[in-house]
Amino acid sequence: MIGQVIAAVAGTIGFSVLYSVPRAYYPYCGLTGGAGWLLYCLLLPVCPPPEATLLAAMLVVALSRILAVKERCPVTIFLISGIFPLVPGGGVYWTAYYIVTGDVEQAAKTGFAALKVAVSIVLAIVFVFQLPQKLFGHGKSDRR
């Protein structure tokens, strides 16, 4: 599992480079992606993948909001790169593979599983963004 978390951190930093995130934020992006993947790996033995993804994505979004307040930058800097380890890319790949090979039943199974994980990510983002901003910062408003 440690190797997987290190790979998630490295992959998250790689996506940060790809999306031109300022260098100063690379460690925070890596931390966000690695923490989400670690929680996902810990939850996977005790709950189904969509539920593990939901909780891990909620952690990623919460960390992104906390870091955005701390660093005074947009949440998307940490959120977009940090969510990548949880995206069901393999499920989408296998769905397309089964469609091409004509195995419609297997394509439907893998496609529905990938869809459930993707919806879990979306719900996590929506749920955590509904929480008040003062939960993620010091509570002071910069509006004048």
C-alpha positions, 0 to 999 in steps of 0.5 A, a space after each residue: 500500500 505504501 508503494 501505491 500511495 507514493 505512486 499517487 503522490 507522484 502521479 498527482 504532482 505529475 498532473 500538477 506539472 501538466 496543468 501548470 500549477 505553480 511549483 510552490 504548490 506541488 507538495 500540497 497537490 501531492 499531499 492531497 492526492 496521496 491522502 485521498 488514495 491512502 484513505 481509499 486503500 484503507 476503506 476498500 477492504 471494509 466497504 464497496 468501491 463507490 463508498 470508499 471513493 466517496 469518502 476519499 474524495 470528500 477528504 480530497 475536497 476538504 484538504 483542497 479547501 483548507 489548503 486554498 485558504 492557507 495559501 490564498 489561492 483557488 481551490 481548483 489548484 489542489 482539487 483537480 490534480 488531487 482527485 486524479 488518483 480516484 478517477 475510474 480510468 481503468 473502468 472506463 478503459 475496460 468498458 471500451 475494451 469490452 464494447 469493442 470485443 463485443 462482450 456487451 454484458 461485461 461492458 455493462 458491468 464495468 461501465 456501471 461500476 465506473 459510473 458509480 465511482 464517477 458519481 461518488 466523486 461528483 457527490 463528494 465535491 458537491 457535499 463538501 462545497 456546501 459546507 460553510 467556508 469558515 469551517 476551512 479557514 480562520 473564519 475571517 472574511 476578506 470582503 470589504 
